């Protein structure tokens, strides 16, 4: 009897930032690292109780390889990277926000779920994914008859594996469960048939709650943002309003705030890069803004975030992290290795948010009133 244990990767940037990451090679988040720690504890307990694992195969992307490390360390076995276990290729949607895709391609998303042959331009169809995962599974089984096999893969790819093992037609693909990050699924195989032991077990993750932005009354779904670049002809008054509100929230007053300078600085950043200042949009509403000064090279390899703000009525809705994801995407494209921003030392709520998202303190820099805390994040 062959045992097959399937693990979905721990939470990664695409999950947190609400971006389409198929073959896009994103990193594990702080929550993901906590999930990996729990996975390792679970598998160490298994090994201590006589449950052995003989071999581990992983998609060769960063988020799966790091997750596979939990089993590797617990069982004392090496990881075998296999590109056949990668997530579905999302073509021209890669690293787009889900909000953008829902806004511009909602009908196509429905088609994608119900027509296995349809694919995103430059990407894979469900049918192609199914064939790739089926071939990879057959290869792994042929080389490991009678062994205990671990497979680390991705949400849609695991659905394709479940299709194969349950003999479910790809036309019913979405009837199968989407397993959670860092979940464990187990089947046995007798050489002819697959038998389910359990699916999507997350008992080892008790107390670890992934961040999800939910807005009450917003169609009962996750709040998926999209980003609209600021138009210097029409939008500068809205930019100034966001900047003024952020200034007052940080300093407690408007002393030193200069609206004309805000407008001229916005124009300057947009001349450097037309996507450097953009609104975070929920449907047609501006709910936040992020300004990225790509011309600031005062710290090597750092991308400077000069404004990061959420409209007051949308604060506390867990939307801010999607703005952070936009900054990561923007500056990675420019080859920067770090994000940099300045925050008032007594703005404890902001500092806590940034530290939760892997920013570290890097000294102080001059501000209008007092020195500001410099924080950076490796990207």
N, C-alpha and C positions, 0 to 999 in steps of 0.2 A: 504493500500500500504506500503510495506517495502522498505526502502532506504538503499543501501549498498555503503559505501564510502571506497575505497581501497587505501591504501597508501603504496608506497615502502619505505623501510628504507632509511635514509639519507646516504651520502657517508661514506663508512667504509673502513677499511684497505685493504680488498681484492680488492676493486675498485681502490684505489689509488696505491697500490703496485703491481697491476696486478697479483694477486695470486688467486687460486681456493679456495673460501671460501663458502662451502655449509653449513654443520653443524659446521664447524670450527667457534669458538666463538670469532670473532674479534671485535675490538673497532671502535667507530665513530672517524672520522678525524676532524681536525679543520674546513675544508670546510663543513663537515657534521653537525657540531655544528651550523654553520651559517645557514644552510638549516633548521635545527630544529627550530631555532629562527623564521625564516620566516613562517614555518608551524604554529607555535603557534600564530603568529600575524594573519595569515589567518583565523584560527579557532576562535580566539577571535572576529574578525570582524563578522564572521558568527553568533556567539552566540549573539553578540550585535545587529545584524539585525534580530533576531528572528529565525535563523536556528539552530535547536537543535540537539544534538547527545545524544542518550540514553545509548549506551553501546559501549565499545571498546575492541576488541580482538586483541591480538598480538602474533606472534611467540615468543617463550620464549628465543630467543637468544639476546645477549646484544644489537646488532645494531638495532633490531626492538623494543625492550623494551624502549630504550632511545628515539627513534623516536616517539613511542606511547605516551611518556610523554608530547609531545607538545599538543596533543588532550586532554589528561587527565587534564592538567593544565588549558587549555582554557575552557573546558566544565564542569570541576568540577566532573569528573567521574573517577572511578578506572579502572585500566587496568586488563583485564582477560588474563593471559598467556595461550597459547594453543600450545603444540608441534606439533599439526596437521598442523599448518601454517608455519612450518619451510621450508627453502629452500630445493631443491633437495639434497640428500646425494651424495657426490662425491667420496665416497670410498677412494681408495688409492691415488687419485689425491688431496685430501684435503691438502691445504697449499702448493701445488706445484705452481711454476710460470706458467702462461699461456704460456710463451715462451717455457718452457720445454714440455708442453703438445702439442703445435703446432709442435714442432720439432720432437717429438718421436711418436705422436699418431694422426697425421693430418688426416689419413684415418678413424680412429676410430671416430674422432670429426665429420666428415661428416656423418658417419653411425649413430652417436648419434642423429644428427638433423633429419635424414630421416627414422629411424627405431625405433619407440617408445618402443619396447621391449628390445632394447639393453641397457646395463648398464655397468658402470665402475666397475671393480672388487671391491666388498665390498660396492657398492653404490646402488642407486635406478635407475630404468628406468623411462622414461617419462610416460609410462603407469601406473606404480606404483605410481608415484607422482600424476598423474591425479586422480587416485582412492582415494588417501589419501586426496587431497584437496577437491574433490567432497563430500566425506563423512563428512569432517569437515564443509564445507559450509552448507550441509543439517542439520547437528546438530545445527549450529548457527542459521539458519533460523527457525528451529522448536521451538527454545527457545525464539525467539524474533519477533514473527509475528507482523507486523504493526509498528515496531520500526525503528528508525534511527540508523543503525549499522555502526561502523567503524572497518575495518580490516587492520592490519599492517603486511605486509609480505615482500617477496623477489621477485626478477626479474623473475626467472623461475617459482616459485610457483604462482605468479600472472598470468603468461601466462596460467598456468593450470586452474586457476579460470576463466579466459576469455574463455578458451576452453569450460568449463562447461556451462557458461552463454550464450555463443554464439552458442552452439550446434555444435562446430567445432570438427571434428574427430582428434584424436591425431596424425594421419598421416600427418595432415596439421598444426601441432603445430607451426612451424616456420613462418607460414603466419601471425600469430598474432604479434602485436607490442611488443617489449621489452620496458617496461616503464622505465622512468628515476628515478634516486635517488630522493627521497622526492617528487615525483609526486603524484597527486591525480586523481583517477578514480572513476566515479560514475555510478551506475545502480539502477533501481527500479525493484521490484519484486511483481507481483500481485497474487502470489500463484501458478501460472502456468508458466508464461513466464518472462524472464528478458529483460529489455529494457535499452539500453545504453543512458546515459545522456551526458557524456563526458569521454574521455580516455586520460590519460597521460597529465593532465593539470599541467604546471609548471610556470604559470603566476606569482605566488608569489615568484619565485626564481630569478627574474630579476636582473642581475648584478652579480650573484654568478656563477662563471665559474669553473667547476670541472677541475682538472689537468688531461690532457691526453697527453701522449708522442706521437707525430706524427713526423715521419721522411719523408721529401720530397723524393719522388721516391721510398720509401720502400713499394711497392705494395699497396700504398694508405691506409694502415691499421695502427692501433696503433703499436708502436714499443714495442714488447713483448720480454723482455730479459730472458735468461736462464743463469744459473751459473755453471761454470766448476771449480772444485777444482784444485789448482795449483799442478803440478807434480814437486817435488823437483829435479828430474833428468834432466828435459827438459825445465822448465819454469822460472828458477831463473833469467835469463838475462832479460826476459820480466818484471818480478816483479821489478827488479832494475830500468829499464827504467821508469816504472810508478812512482816509488818512487822518482827518480831523478827529473822527470818533476814536480811532486807535490811539492817537496822541493823548487825548483826554483820559482814556482808560489807563494809559501807562503813567502819565504825569500828574493826573488829578486836576489839571487846568490846561489852558491853551497858550500859556506863556511860551514864546519861542516858535509857535506854529506859524508857518508862512505859506499861505495858499498859492501865491504865484510861483514860489520856488518848487512846491510840489508839482505843479503843472509843467514847469520847465524841465524838472528832473525826469518826469514821466516821458516827456517827448524825447529827451536824450536817450533813455533806456530803450525806447521803442525804435529809435534810429539805429541803435546797435543791433537789435534783434526784435522783429515785429511781434514775437511771441513772449517777450520778456515781462510784460505786464498784462495780466489776464484776470478776468472775473471767473469765480467759481459759480456755476449756474445750476440751479435746481429747476428743471423745466425752463421757464422763461424769466426766472427771478434771479437777480444777482444776490447771492448769499454770502459771498466772500471775495477776497482779492489777494493776489500774490504778485509781488514785484521783485524781479530778479535782475540785479545790476551786473550784467555779464562783463562790463568794462572795469569792474573793481578787481584789480589783481594785486592788492596789497598783501595777501597771504597766498603763497604758492599753491596752485592746484585747488583753490577754494572757490566755490560759487557763492556769491553773496546774496542772501535774501534780505531785501531792504524793507519790505512790508509784507506782513502775514496777518490777515485779519478776517474775522467772521462777523457778519452783521449781528447786532445784539440779540435780535429775536431768534437767531439760529445757534447761538452759543449753547454749549452743553448737549448738543445733539450728535456729537461724535463725528462731525463732518470735517474737522480741521485736518485730520490725517490725510484726507484725499488731496488737500492743497500741498501738503508735504510731498505726497507722491508725484504731484506735478513738477515740483522743484527738482526732485531726484531725477525724473525723466528728462527734464530740460537740460540740466547740467551734465548728466551722463553723456548726452548727445554731443555736448561741447568738449568732452574729454576730461572734465573736472573730477577730482577724486574725493572732494569733501564739500559739504555745505557749511556755510558760515552765517551767523546772524548775531544781532545784538539785542539784549533784553535787560530791562531795569532790574537791579539786584533784589528789589523788594516785590517783584512780580512773581510771587511764588507759584501761582497757578500755571503760568506759562513755563516757568523753569521745570516744574514737575512734568508737564506735557512733553517738553523737549527731551528731558532725561529718559522718559518712558520710551521714547523713540530713538534712543541711542546717541543723542547729543551729549557731549562732555564739555565741561568748563575749560576755557583756554585763556584765562586772564581777563583783563579789562581794557576797554577802549574809551575814548572821549565821547561824551554825549552833550546835549544842549545844557542840561542842568548839572548832572553829575556823571561820573564814569559809568559806563554800561558793561555788563557782563558779556564777554565774547563766548559763544558756544559753537562747536563744530560737530559734524557728523560724517563719518566715512561712508561713501556711497560706491 
